[in-house]
Amino acid sequence: MRFVLTALAAGVLMTPAADARHALGSCRGGQLSGRFVVVPGSGAAGSISYRLTLKNASARSCTVAGLPLGRLLDRHKAKLPTHVRPARPGALTSVLVRLAPGRTTFATARFSPDVPGPGEQVPGRCEPRAYWFRVQAPGGGTTTARLVPPTSVCEHGRLFLSAYGTR
């Protein structure tokens, strides 16, 4: 009985220390670098897909989860209209993505680069070209991902984004 109580007490006392070693904070903007690149062959029926890739550029592990949030920016990093929506409304399952140093996470955006929405200019570009996407990091701060190639995002910057994942 004494052995069981001693083992139980030792386990209880060790648990917080073990948990602290494995606890990860949310990624901060300064820990991340990113790119937002067209998915080859994805253009069809007036829409296209781009893949947002965020890399943990720091020496510490961190986490991201849920839907990427951010703002489209022009060549000079001035704000453009941006409306992020879930790619599958009502079906979003958030996965906690653990990013070790040097590891990446991905999200896919689908949008129209050339079909104007209500109130947008016709003919001509629906919106100015976006060159950057400023991502809000879950732990605070931002990181800026370059769009390759730069593109207009019609319907007042409406982006349908998937949740962060690892594939």
N, CA, C and O of each residue as an XYZ file, in Angstrom:
668
protein
N       0.825     -1.188      0.000
C       0.000      0.000      0.000
C       0.868      1.251      0.000
O       0.608      2.202     -0.738
N       1.923      1.239      0.853
C       2.810      2.400      0.929
C       3.460      2.647     -0.441
O       3.592      3.800     -0.854
N       3.872      1.573     -1.159
C       4.484      1.703     -2.475
C       3.516      2.339     -3.464
O       3.910      3.209     -4.241
N       2.269      1.919     -3.446
C       1.254      2.462     -4.356
C       1.055      3.946     -4.100
O       1.007      4.732     -5.046
N       0.936      4.348     -2.832
C       0.745      5.765     -2.508
C       1.961      6.593     -2.903
O       1.817      7.706     -3.408
N       3.157      6.057     -2.678
C       4.378      6.775     -3.052
C       4.446      6.941     -4.564
O       4.772      8.023     -5.054
N       4.146      5.893     -5.301
C       4.169      5.957     -6.764
C       3.114      6.935     -7.276
O       3.377      7.705     -8.201
N       1.929      6.908     -6.683
C       0.857      7.819     -7.073
C       1.258      9.262     -6.801
O       1.057     10.127     -7.654
N       1.817      9.536     -5.637
C       2.251     10.898     -5.301
C       3.353     11.358     -6.244
O       3.343     12.510     -6.677
N       4.287     10.502     -6.566
C       5.371     10.866     -7.488
C       4.811     11.174     -8.868
O       5.260     12.114     -9.525
N       3.842     10.396     -9.309
C       3.218     10.638    -10.612
C       2.497     11.964    -10.659
O       2.593     12.683    -11.653
N       1.777     12.301     -9.608
C       1.060     13.571     -9.545
C       2.041     14.732     -9.540
O       1.821     15.736    -10.217
N       3.113     14.603     -8.787
C       4.103     15.679     -8.719
C       4.859     15.848    -10.032
O       5.281     16.958    -10.355
N       5.037     14.778    -10.790
C       5.795     14.861    -12.033
C       4.943     15.321    -13.210
O       5.496     15.824    -14.188
N       3.654     15.174    -13.161
C       2.784     15.490    -14.288
C       2.912     16.926    -14.777
O       3.071     17.121    -15.982
N       2.854     17.954    -13.916
C       2.967     19.315    -14.434
C       4.285     19.566    -15.150
O       4.302     20.254    -16.171
N       5.378     19.031    -14.647
C       6.672     19.239    -15.302
C       6.685     18.564    -16.663
O       7.192     19.133    -17.630
N       6.137     17.365    -16.751
C       6.097     16.663    -18.027
C       5.226     17.429    -19.016
O       5.595     17.574    -20.181
N       4.067     17.924    -18.560
C       3.192     18.693    -19.444
C       3.857     19.981    -19.901
O       3.696     20.371    -21.058
N       4.591     20.648    -19.035
C       5.245     21.912    -19.382
C       6.270     21.705    -20.492
O       6.444     22.578    -21.343
N       6.949     20.563    -20.493
C       7.937     20.288    -21.540
C       7.272     20.169    -22.895
O       7.867     20.527    -23.911
N       6.031     19.666    -22.925
C       5.343     19.414    -24.182
C       4.369     20.519    -24.570
O       3.815     20.487    -25.669
N       4.150     21.483    -23.705
C       3.225     22.570    -24.015
C       3.852     23.480    -25.063
O       5.003     23.897    -24.935
N       3.084     23.778    -26.092
C       3.553     24.651    -27.155
C       2.667     25.880    -27.209
O       1.454     25.784    -27.020
N       3.257     27.014    -27.460
C       2.487     28.233    -27.630
C       2.075     28.405    -29.078
O       2.637     27.776    -29.975
N       1.091     29.259    -29.297
C       0.671     29.590    -30.654
C       1.784     30.350    -31.356
O       2.493     31.142    -30.735
N       1.937     30.106    -32.650
C       2.977     30.782    -33.427
C       2.731     32.284    -33.459
O       1.599     32.739    -33.617
N       3.799     33.039    -33.307
C       3.768     34.499    -33.413
C       4.245     34.882    -34.814
O       4.968     34.126    -35.463
N       3.837     36.052    -35.264
C       4.192     36.497    -36.604
C       5.680     36.452    -36.895
O       6.088     36.069    -37.991
N       6.495     36.840    -35.922
C       7.940     36.851    -36.108
C       8.563     35.473    -36.249
O       9.714     35.356    -36.671
N       7.813     34.415    -35.898
C       8.329     33.050    -36.026
C       8.087     32.472    -37.413
O       8.676     31.452    -37.770
N       7.226     33.114    -38.197
C       6.764     32.528    -39.450
C       7.271     33.277    -40.674
O       7.461     34.492    -40.641
N       7.486     32.533    -41.754
C       7.711     33.116    -43.075
C       6.711     32.438    -44.002
O       6.270     31.324    -43.718
N       6.347     33.088    -45.106
C       5.315     32.495    -45.937
C       5.402     32.814    -47.408
O       6.097     33.736    -47.836
N       4.664     32.009    -48.180
C       4.469     32.214    -49.619
C       3.030     31.859    -49.947
O       2.406     31.046    -49.265
N       2.513     32.479    -50.999
C       1.140     32.247    -51.456
C       1.239     32.049    -52.964
O       1.278     33.025    -53.713
N       1.281     30.794    -53.419
C       1.660     30.450    -54.784
C       0.513     29.750    -55.510
O      -0.199     28.932    -54.929
N       0.346     30.089    -56.804
C      -0.689     29.465    -57.615
C      -0.466     27.951    -57.659
O       0.670     27.481    -57.733
N      -1.561     27.201    -57.613
C      -1.518     25.744    -57.756
C      -1.562     25.457    -59.255
O      -2.558     25.774    -59.905
N      -0.507     24.866    -59.820
C      -0.483     24.616    -61.266
C      -1.699     23.813    -61.726
O      -2.078     22.823    -61.102
N      -2.302     24.259    -62.831
C      -3.442     23.559    -63.414
C      -4.761     23.772    -62.696
O      -5.744     23.106    -63.021
N      -4.816     24.684    -61.722
C      -6.037     24.850    -60.917
C      -7.042     25.829    -61.515
O      -8.188     25.880    -61.069
N      -6.637     26.601    -62.510
C      -7.545     27.589    -63.092
C      -8.621     26.933    -63.941
O      -8.314     26.175    -64.862
N      -9.891     27.224    -63.633
C     -11.017     26.689    -64.401
C     -12.283     27.435    -64.021
O     -12.471     27.816    -62.865
N     -13.146     27.641    -65.002
C     -14.473     28.227    -64.775
C     -14.414     29.545    -64.000
O     -15.258     29.804    -63.143
N     -13.410     30.378    -64.305
C     -13.331     31.698    -63.681
C     -12.771     31.722    -62.279
O     -12.861     32.745    -61.600
N     -12.189     30.615    -61.821
C     -11.569     30.618    -60.490
C     -10.216     29.913    -60.555
O      -9.901     29.216    -61.520
N      -9.436     30.112    -59.511
C      -8.086     29.554    -59.434
C      -7.770     29.266    -57.969
O      -8.388     29.837    -57.070
N      -6.810     28.382    -57.736
C      -6.376     28.069    -56.370
C      -4.941     28.521    -56.157
O      -4.094     28.409    -57.044
N      -4.691     29.033    -54.962
C      -3.346     29.380    -54.507
C      -3.116     28.621    -53.205
O      -4.049     28.380    -52.438
N      -1.865     28.250    -52.968
C      -1.518     27.528    -51.741
C      -0.711     28.448    -50.831
O       0.356     28.935    -51.205
N      -1.240     28.675    -49.627
C      -0.542     29.448    -48.608
C       0.335     28.480    -47.819
O      -0.163     27.512    -47.245
N       1.630     28.741    -47.794
C       2.578     27.919    -47.044
C       3.235     28.789    -45.987
O       3.820     29.824    -46.307
N       3.143     28.381    -44.739
C       3.814     29.078    -43.644
C       4.865     28.151    -43.052
O       4.600     26.981    -42.778
N       6.059     28.691    -42.862
C       7.182     27.927    -42.318
C       7.578     28.505    -40.967
O       7.639     29.722    -40.794
N       7.847     27.618    -40.010
C       8.367     28.055    -38.719
C       9.854     28.357    -38.917
O      10.682     27.450    -38.992
N      10.172     29.643    -39.001
C      11.548     30.083    -39.247
C      12.313     30.324    -37.949
O      13.446     30.804    -37.976
N      11.703     29.995    -36.819
C      12.340     30.240    -35.523
C      13.003     28.968    -34.992
O      12.943     27.913    -35.624
N      13.620     29.081    -33.848
C      14.276     27.946    -33.197
C      13.352     27.247    -32.202
O      13.761     26.279    -31.560
N      12.102     27.726    -32.062
C      11.152     27.145    -31.104
C       9.933     26.593    -31.821
O       9.455     27.179    -32.792
N       9.434     25.470    -31.342
C       8.206     24.899    -31.882
C       7.023     25.766    -31.487
O       7.047     26.441    -30.458
N       5.980     25.739    -32.324
C       4.760     26.496    -32.040
C       3.596     25.830    -32.771
O       3.795     24.850    -33.489
N       2.389     26.353    -32.593
C       1.205     25.746    -33.197
C       0.369     26.773    -33.955
O       0.404     27.970    -33.668
N      -0.390     26.260    -34.939
C      -1.431     27.024    -35.626
C      -2.653     26.124    -35.699
O      -2.536     24.901    -35.620
N      -3.822     26.727    -35.851
C      -5.055     25.951    -35.976
C      -6.111     26.812    -36.644
O      -6.056     28.041    -36.600
N      -7.068     26.146    -37.259
C      -8.222     26.845    -37.807
C      -7.989     27.470    -39.161
O      -7.126     27.046    -39.930
N      -8.778     28.485    -39.430
C      -8.801     29.173    -40.712
C      -7.777     30.303    -40.735
O      -7.777     31.146    -39.838
N      -6.904     30.337    -41.744
C      -5.975     31.470    -41.839
C      -6.751     32.773    -42.027
O      -7.698     32.831    -42.812
N      -6.355     33.789    -41.321
C      -6.962     35.107    -41.468
C      -5.894     36.067    -41.947
O      -4.718     35.911    -41.617
N      -6.296     37.054    -42.721
C      -5.303     37.996    -43.198
C      -5.895     39.069    -44.079
O      -7.112     39.237    -44.161
N      -5.001     39.798    -44.740
C      -5.370     40.951    -45.557
C      -4.531     40.945    -46.830
O      -3.311     40.786    -46.781
N      -5.199     41.120    -47.974
C      -4.496     41.295    -49.238
C      -3.880     42.686    -49.276
O      -4.460     43.647    -48.771
N      -2.695     42.782    -49.881
C      -1.980     44.055    -49.973
C      -1.509     44.277    -51.411
O      -1.220     43.326    -52.137
N      -1.436     45.559    -51.809
C      -0.949     45.871    -53.149
C       0.581     45.860    -53.186
O       1.230     45.471    -52.215
N       1.145     46.287    -54.307
C       2.599     46.284    -54.504
C       3.342     47.032    -53.403
O       4.442     46.641    -53.011
N       2.730     48.124    -52.899
C       3.354     48.961    -51.873
C       2.890     48.604    -50.455
O       3.138     49.341    -49.501
N       2.217     47.466    -50.342
C       1.704     46.931    -49.076
C       0.579     47.775    -48.473
O       0.380     47.793    -47.258
N      -0.153     48.474    -49.349
C      -1.375     49.166    -48.929
C      -2.514     48.144    -48.918
O      -2.528     47.217    -49.728
N      -3.459     48.314    -48.009
C      -4.561     47.367    -47.837
C      -5.479     47.338    -49.058
O      -5.788     48.371    -49.652
N      -5.906     46.126    -49.415
C      -6.900     45.900    -50.461
C      -8.123     45.249    -49.822
O      -8.021     44.680    -48.735
N      -9.287     45.327    -50.490
C     -10.461     44.632    -49.948
C     -10.151     43.142    -49.766
O      -9.581     42.507    -50.653
N     -10.525     42.604    -48.628
C     -10.266     41.192    -48.318
C     -11.420     40.646    -47.492
O     -11.807     41.234    -46.482
N     -11.962     39.522    -47.929
C     -13.032     38.843    -47.189
C     -12.727     37.349    -47.182
O     -13.015     36.650    -48.154
N     -12.150     36.864    -46.099
C     -11.812     35.445    -45.960
C     -13.050     34.687    -45.506
O     -13.719     35.073    -44.547
N     -13.341     33.605    -46.211
C     -14.473     32.732    -45.888
C     -13.964     31.292    -45.821
O     -12.986     30.953    -46.488
N     -14.615     30.443    -45.023
C     -14.210     29.029    -45.015
C     -14.552     28.369    -46.349
O     -15.597     28.652    -46.935
N     -13.680     27.500    -46.823
C     -13.905     26.794    -48.082
C     -15.133     25.893    -47.993
O     -15.841     25.705    -48.982
N     -15.385     25.343    -46.818
C     -16.545     24.461    -46.602
C     -17.292     24.929    -45.357
O     -17.083     24.385    -44.273
N     -18.163     25.933    -45.500
C     -18.877     26.459    -44.321
C     -19.644     25.360    -43.584
O     -20.301     24.523    -44.203
N     -19.550     25.377    -42.278
C     -20.262     24.408    -41.456
C     -19.576     23.059    -41.353
O     -20.007     22.204    -40.578
N     -18.515     22.854    -42.122
C     -17.834     21.561    -42.104
C     -16.376     21.700    -41.686
O     -15.594     20.760    -41.831
N     -16.007     22.864    -41.168
C     -14.616     23.104    -40.797
C     -14.277     22.369    -39.507
O     -14.898     22.583    -38.466
N     -13.283     21.503    -39.601
C     -12.747     20.829    -38.428
C     -11.351     21.375    -38.205
O     -10.474     21.228    -39.056
N     -11.151     21.995    -37.078
C      -9.859     22.599    -36.777
C      -8.906     21.543    -36.244
O      -9.232     20.793    -35.323
N      -7.739     21.500    -36.832
C      -6.690     20.579    -36.411
C      -5.553     21.410    -35.833
O      -5.156     22.414    -36.424
N      -5.031     21.004    -34.694
C      -3.885     21.685    -34.110
C      -2.637     21.201    -34.850
O      -2.276     20.027    -34.775
N      -1.989     22.117    -35.562
C      -0.787     21.784    -36.325
C       0.424     22.228    -35.514
O       0.594     23.413    -35.228
N       1.258     21.268    -35.151
C       2.488     21.556    -34.398
C       3.618     21.767    -35.401
O       3.907     20.901    -36.227
N       4.248     22.933    -35.310
C       5.332     23.268    -36.232
C       6.670     23.285    -35.500
O       6.961     24.206    -34.737
N       7.469     22.266    -35.740
C       8.841     22.260    -35.232
C       9.634     23.263    -36.069
O       9.191     23.623    -37.160
N      10.767     23.716    -35.601
C      11.586     24.626    -36.402
C      11.840     24.054    -37.805
O      12.224     22.894    -37.953
N      11.619     24.885    -38.824
C      11.829     24.471    -40.209
C      10.658     23.759    -40.849
O      10.693     23.513    -42.055
N       9.615     23.415    -40.098
C       8.457     22.685    -40.635
C       7.421     23.657    -41.186
O       7.413     24.839    -40.842
N       6.541     23.136    -42.054
C       5.557     23.985    -42.724
C       4.130     23.508    -42.509
O       3.882     22.350    -42.172
N       3.204     24.430    -42.712
C       1.779     24.140    -42.737
C       1.212     24.781    -43.994
O       1.791     25.721    -44.538
N       0.073     24.264    -44.452
C      -0.510     24.725    -45.698
C      -1.993     25.011    -45.543
O      -2.663     24.440    -44.683
N      -2.494     25.899    -46.385
C      -3.927     26.126    -46.556
C      -4.128     26.459    -48.028
O      -3.252     27.051    -48.657
N      -5.268     26.084    -48.574
C      -5.556     26.348    -49.978
C      -6.661     27.378    -50.091
O      -7.681     27.295    -49.407
N      -6.445     28.355    -50.969
C      -7.434     29.406    -51.228
C      -7.986     29.228    -52.640
O      -7.241     28.948    -53.579
N      -9.288     29.393    -52.773
C      -9.945     29.378    -54.089
C     -10.617     30.729    -54.242
O     -11.264     31.212    -53.312
N     -10.467     31.351    -55.423
C     -11.064     32.664    -55.661
C     -11.142     32.922    -57.160
O     -10.585     32.176    -57.965
N     -11.846     33.994    -57.517
C     -11.943     34.406    -58.912
C     -10.972     35.548    -59.177
O     -11.032     36.579    -58.507
N     -10.066     35.374    -60.162
C      -9.152     36.458    -60.509
C      -9.688     37.372    -61.608
O      -9.093     38.410    -61.897
N     -10.827     36.987    -62.232
C     -11.274     37.755    -63.392
C     -12.784     37.855    -63.593
O     -13.221     38.399    -64.606
N     -13.587     37.354    -62.671
C     -15.042     37.478    -62.784
C     -15.509     38.487    -61.743
O     -15.527     38.183    -60.551
N     -15.893     39.706    -62.192
C     -16.273     40.757    -61.243
C     -17.515     40.398    -60.434
O     -18.424     39.730    -60.924
N     -17.532     40.851    -59.200
C     -18.702     40.713    -58.343
C     -19.553     41.966    -58.435
O     -19.176     42.915    -59.124
N     -20.703     41.992    -57.750
C     -21.570     43.170    -57.769
C     -20.813     44.423    -57.316
O     -20.143     44.425    -56.283
N     -20.937     45.483    -58.112
C     -20.307     46.755    -57.769
C     -18.862     46.891    -58.204
O     -18.251     47.938    -57.990
N     -18.298     45.848    -58.814
C     -16.918     45.941    -59.283
C     -16.878     46.405    -60.735
O     -17.845     46.263    -61.485
N     -15.748     46.953    -61.098
C     -15.532     47.538    -62.416
C     -15.684     46.511    -63.529
O     -15.177     45.393    -63.434
N     -16.407     46.914    -64.611
C     -16.531     46.108    -65.824
C     -16.480     47.082    -66.986
O     -17.256     48.036    -66.928
N     -15.687     46.977    -68.015
C     -14.594     46.019    -68.171
C     -13.368     46.449    -67.378
O     -13.377     47.479    -66.705
N     -12.324     45.655    -67.466
C     -11.088     45.946    -66.744
C     -10.938     45.043    -65.538
O     -11.736     44.131    -65.320
N      -9.909     45.310    -64.761
C      -9.652     44.508    -63.555
C     -10.746     44.742    -62.525
O     -11.159     45.878    -62.289
N     -11.209     43.663    -61.917
C     -12.243     43.758    -60.877
C     -11.709     44.462    -59.634
O     -12.430     45.225    -58.991
N     -10.457     44.208    -59.298
C      -9.771     44.795    -58.135
C      -8.304     44.985    -58.516
O      -7.814     44.320    -59.430
N      -7.599     45.881    -57.831
C      -6.161     46.000    -58.094
C      -5.451     44.675    -57.799
O      -5.932     43.864    -57.007
N      -4.314     44.470    -58.440
C      -3.535     43.250    -58.187
C      -3.053     43.194    -56.742
O      -2.598     44.189    -56.178
N      -3.164     42.011    -56.164
C      -2.601     41.746    -54.832
C      -1.208     41.154    -55.032
O      -1.015     40.243    -55.837
N      -0.247     41.687    -54.287
C       1.130     41.201    -54.335
C       1.519     40.483    -53.046
O       2.486     39.722    -53.016
N       0.758     40.731    -51.987
C       1.085     40.211    -50.658
C      -0.186     39.794    -49.932
O      -1.271     40.306    -50.204
N      -0.031     38.855    -49.003
C      -1.109     38.475    -48.081
C      -0.514     38.556    -46.681
O       0.376     37.779    -46.334
N      -1.006     39.500    -45.873
C      -0.524     39.671    -44.498
C      -1.332     38.732    -43.609
O      -2.525     38.945    -43.395
N      -0.683     37.701    -43.096
C      -1.330     36.662    -42.293
C      -1.281     37.050    -40.819
O      -0.230     37.420    -40.296
N      -2.436     36.959    -40.157
C      -2.495     37.186    -38.711
C      -2.061     35.898    -38.018
O      -2.706     34.860    -38.162
N      -0.983     35.971    -37.280
C      -0.492     34.791    -36.563
C      -1.360     34.549    -35.329
O      -1.770     35.507    -34.674
N      -1.648     33.284    -34.999
C      -2.522     32.995    -33.857
C      -1.974     33.470    -32.518
O      -2.747     33.739    -31.599
N      -0.653     33.578    -32.392
C      -0.044     34.022    -31.136
C       0.202     35.517    -31.082
O       0.810     36.017    -30.135
N      -0.272     36.239    -32.103
C      -0.081     37.685    -32.175
C       0.916     38.056    -33.256
O       1.800     37.273    -33.604
N       0.764     39.246    -33.774
C       1.643     39.721    -34.832
C       1.222     39.194    -36.187
O       0.213     38.501    -36.312
N       2.003     39.528    -37.200
C       1.699     39.119    -38.569
C       2.971     38.680    -39.277
O       4.086     38.960    -38.837
N       2.764     37.981    -40.394
C       3.837     37.716    -41.345
C       3.260     37.984    -42.719
O       2.054     37.839    -42.923
N       4.097     38.369    -43.662
C       3.622     38.737    -44.987
C       4.118     37.728    -46.012
O       5.320     37.499    -46.146
N       3.163     37.121    -46.743
C       3.474     36.118    -47.757
C       3.316     36.738    -49.144
O       2.311     37.392    -49.426
N       4.299     36.534    -50.000
C       4.254     37.054    -51.371
C       3.321     36.193    -52.229
O       3.384     34.965    -52.167
N       2.451     36.834    -53.033
C       1.626     36.124    -54.001
C       2.447     35.907    -55.258
O       3.016     36.854    -55.799
N       2.513     34.663    -55.732
C       3.270     34.311    -56.921
C       2.364     33.532    -57.863
O       2.010     32.393    -57.560
N       1.975     34.116    -59.008
C       2.187     35.498    -59.417
C       1.158     36.422    -58.759
O       0.139     35.962    -58.244
N       1.437     37.731    -58.782
C       0.445     38.696    -58.281
C      -0.843     38.559    -59.084
O      -0.805     38.230    -60.270
N      -1.981     38.811    -58.445
C      -3.263     38.627    -59.120
C      -4.340     39.506    -58.506
O      -4.222     39.955    -57.366
N      -5.387     39.742    -59.279
C      -6.592     40.371    -58.731
C      -7.391     39.306    -57.995
O      -7.353     38.131    -58.359
N      -8.109     39.715    -56.967
C      -9.021     38.816    -56.255
C     -10.387     39.485    -56.310
O     -10.667     40.425    -55.566
N     -11.234     38.981    -57.209
C     -12.540     39.594    -57.451
C     -13.506     39.364    -56.297
O     -13.173     38.736    -55.292
N     -14.714     39.893    -56.477
C     -15.764     39.845    -55.463
C     -15.286     40.510    -54.176
O     -15.503     40.018    -53.069
N     -14.621     41.660    -54.373
C     -14.133     42.490    -53.265
C     -13.153     41.735    -52.365
O     -13.177     41.871    -51.142
N     -12.280     40.926    -53.011
C     -11.244     40.224    -52.254
C     -11.725     38.978    -51.542
O     -11.171     38.607    -50.508
N     -12.752     38.320    -52.080
C     -13.297     37.131    -51.409
C     -12.418     35.907    -51.665
O     -12.228     35.488    -52.807
N     -11.891     35.349    -50.585
C     -11.040     34.156    -50.605
C     -11.725     33.037    -49.830
O     -12.100     33.222    -48.672
N     -11.889     31.883    -50.460
C     -12.403     30.704    -49.761
C     -11.193     29.874    -49.346
O     -10.523     29.276    -50.187
N     -10.922     29.843    -48.050
C      -9.719     29.190    -47.536
C     -10.026     27.920    -46.757
O     -11.018     27.838    -46.033
N      -9.149     26.927    -46.922
C      -9.215     25.719    -46.098
C      -8.550     26.016    -44.759
O      -7.868     27.028    -44.602
N      -8.754     25.131    -43.807
C      -8.065     25.239    -42.517
C      -6.603     24.838    -42.704
O      -6.248     24.183    -43.684
N      -5.760     25.242    -41.749
C      -4.360     24.826    -41.772
C      -4.272     23.302    -41.705
O      -5.055     22.651    -41.014
N      -3.318     22.756    -42.425
C      -3.072     21.325    -42.410
C      -1.614     21.055    -42.722
O      -0.807     21.980    -42.809
N      -1.278     19.787    -42.891
C       0.106     19.420    -43.176
C       0.263     18.723    -44.519
O       1.359     18.267    -44.843
N      -0.780     18.631    -45.290
C      -0.685     18.008    -46.626
C      -1.262     18.911    -47.662
O      -1.275     18.566    -48.844
